[in-house]
């Protein structure tokens, strides 16, 4: 059937990427839970405020979240200090 062929073609195209986590154990997660957890605060903010009316506000929120999430990757960093350094630069 056409649906089965479409699914087979999608798997065929992604064959090299399906088991990436098995090739590099410990370096690549098997799930996207970390990405989902990183997006959760932005989704909650959007639902509470019913979205942004101005594009500059949405872009500013995204920029701040990017800086904070990147700062959290390095051990011993303070996200608040990183934001201050970024804004004052």
C-alpha atoms as one frame of an Amber mdcrd trajectory, in Angstrom:
protein
   0.000   0.000   0.000   1.098   3.601  -0.512   1.285   4.390   3.207   3.655
   1.482   3.862   5.854   2.541   0.915   6.022   6.099   2.236   7.093   4.886
   5.676   9.679   2.554   4.151  11.101   5.420   2.093  11.364   7.645   5.169
  13.239   4.921   7.057  15.465   4.323   4.030  16.404   8.024   3.873  17.115
   8.204   7.620  18.835   4.814   7.897  22.279   6.312   8.656  20.882   8.482
  11.460  18.571   6.037  13.262  21.166   4.423  15.530  23.538   7.347  16.008
  23.224   7.031  19.787  24.537   3.439  19.564  27.645   4.475  17.606  28.628
   7.110  20.184  27.397   5.834  23.563  27.267   8.537  26.196  27.811  11.349
  23.683  24.418  11.271  21.947  21.147  10.705  23.803  18.751   8.076  22.513
  15.812  10.436  23.050  15.208  14.143  22.602  14.180  14.635  26.242  16.927
  17.223  26.847  15.642  19.300  23.932  12.062  19.001  25.137  13.085  20.101
  28.642  14.982  23.086  27.227  11.903  24.198  25.251   9.440  23.765  28.115
   9.979  27.191  29.802   9.405  28.978  26.497   6.197  27.023  25.866   4.896
  27.758  29.374   5.730  31.464  28.920   3.861  31.530  25.601   0.794  29.830
  27.082   0.677  32.084  30.139   1.071  35.341  28.199  -0.939  34.169  25.180
   2.084  34.820  22.964   3.872  38.031  22.085   2.304  40.900  20.208   5.650
  42.319  19.083   8.293  40.368  17.195  11.096  42.166  19.068   9.757  40.809
  22.385   9.667  37.237  21.114  13.165  37.580  19.658  14.452  39.059  22.930
  12.995  36.157  24.909  14.604  33.672  22.520  17.969  35.451  22.743  17.960
  35.468  26.552  16.975  31.807  26.718  19.746  30.909  24.266  22.358  32.736
  26.353  21.162  31.166  29.614  20.973  27.628  28.204  24.438  27.965  26.659
  25.849  29.317  29.946  24.428  26.323  31.814  26.471  23.939  29.655  29.754
  25.156  31.142  30.297  24.007  34.718  30.710  26.721  37.321  29.135  29.534
  35.310  26.490  31.896  36.599  23.747  32.552  33.994  22.939  35.947  35.538
  26.559  37.112  35.156  26.609  35.857  31.573  23.422  37.836  30.783  24.968
  40.975  32.288  28.139  40.486  30.252  26.115  39.936  27.086  23.901  42.987
  27.598  26.809  45.258  28.522  28.968  44.122  25.570
